[in-house]
Each structure stands twice: as structure tokens, then as C-alpha cells.
């Protein structure tokens, strides 16, 4: 499932779907894989119809629109801090989102920006890639 999660974060949806399906074949009671597979299939169907959702839930249940660039996801807070500082020193706004996964592991997600649409996020992604030689992922704002 972790492999599928990483593939999905990289936008490799077909490979992620196949990997979740393999996890379910190995354990038919794997509710995490079943749920993530359903979510990913729904997401890819929406993207194919070009109906990408622009609003997501935040911790305060306030809906926000837009996209952010995910520069990294870490289990170690100090690694997230280092990346966050690097982004800030290079003129990018940056924040660390702290979330727990279904296994109750705490993740530190480093995000930059709040872009009104995916096209603006893609432009900013190019700039971040060029300047920091990293490959950020475009994510809905406030979402995993």
C-alpha cells in the first residue's frame, strides 16, 4: 500500500491502481487498500471528465479552493523542517502540514503556495523544479 500511495502521489495513477489491486489480492480484508483504490478510481474518472474538484475540507471543516505544491512528505519532523527552511530561503512560501495516516503514523507534509487553478500550480511547479532541482507534486489545497 505504501508503494501504491507513493505512485499515486507521483501521479502514476494506473500503476497505483494496479498496486492497490495486488494488495487486495494478497489480503481481501485490507480495508485501507480497498478505500484508497476506490478513491483513486473516482479521482481518475473525474480527471478524465475534466471535473477536478476545486474544494477540499480542512481540519476546521472550512472549504477552501485551489492547489498547493507538495515538496516532500516525511516521517521525521527534522527532515520536513530542513526542506521547509530551504524553500523559505529560496523565496517560496512554505508550511508543514501534520497528518496521521490510517496506521496512525504521523506524517510531516511540506507544501508551498495556494493556487487558484491547476494551470497556475503547474507554472509554479516548473519554477520550483528549475530553482531547487526537485519534483513537487500538485495537490488539492488542504488535502492529503
ABEGO torsion letter per residue (X at the ends): XAAAAAAAAAGBAAAAAAAAAAAAAABAABAAAAAAAAAAAAAAAAAAAGBBBABBBBAAGBBBBEBBBBABBBABAAAAAAAAAAAAAAGBBBBBBBBBBAAGBBBBBBBBEBBABAAAAAAAAAAAAAAAGBBBBBBBBGBX
